[in-house]
Amino acid sequence: MLFIQASIYLFARQQEIKSLIAASQPDGNLTEIKLSGVPKPVSKTSQQIDQRTTAVARKKSTHSTSRPKGRGLDIRPSSIEAFMVNSESMVKTGEAKTTLPVLIFEIQAGSGLNANEEFIKLYNPNNQAVDLAGWSLKRKSQSGKEYNLVSTSKFEGKIPPVGYFIIAHKDYSGLADLKYSNNSNPLSYSGDTVLLINSAGEIADTVNYLKLERGGIWQRPP
């Protein structure tokens, strides 16, 4: 008799617990799972939530191993190295540096004693040397006719950074970096134009003077 009463009591308690759980769940659909031999009511909704949570956790774990957090940017070492290489290439190949033109700095069209004491001094205002290969130096007379002082094929040498380069008549007695390739048409004392042309065929600089005194030197104004 006592066993029957105890069974009825346990059954009533189980029904009461199920009713309470069902009242707290929207669908009221329960499934029993056994843990350590003790029945435990668990809703299908809770199982679905647990399964979704586990799937999201696994996805996050897999994602984090392939790409660290970085505000949406790929900051893996390989990406950083690639960025550094690309940046270095841009610096090496880019046209960020501004090259200033080489200038005609001084002109002398002979001295009082010797008309061949003639030179033209160039100036490089840049912080890097300038290669003059393929350049040319010309004089233009008042009539507009041009003559080579140094032809393209004969022009060679480099102007050092923030330095000078002297081009002179073949019979010039001073030091020169380069001599004229054509000595039959020296500078006139008046009305000449000196043209410095770069390897691209563009005029790098030009000077037109009305008159040069014998032994006098024209110098570019500061």
Number of C-alpha atoms within 10 A of each C-alpha: 5 7 8 8 10 11 11 12 12 11 12 12 12 14 12 12 13 17 12 12 16 17 11 11 14 9 11 16 12 17 12 12 11 9 8 6 7 9 12 14 16 16 19 16 15 12 12 11 11 12 12 12 12 12 12 12 12 11 11 11 11 11 12 10 8 8 13 13 11 9 7 8 10 13 14 13 9 10 12 12 12 11 12 12 12 12 11 12 11 12 12 10 8 9 9 9 7 7 13 11 15 21 18 23 20 17 24 23 27 24 15 11 9 14 19 19 20 24 26 21 18 20 19 23 19 17 12 13 14 19 15 18 15 17 23 22 23 19 24 18 18 14 8 10 8 16 19 19 26 24 17 19 11 17 22 17 15 16 22 17 14 14 16 19 20 20 23 28 26 17 14 18 12 11 11 16 14 18 20 23 18 15 16 10 14 19 28 19 17 15 15 21 19 22 22 21 20 20 15 9 12 10 15 17 17 15 17 15 14 11 14 19 14 16 16 15 17 17 12 11 6 4
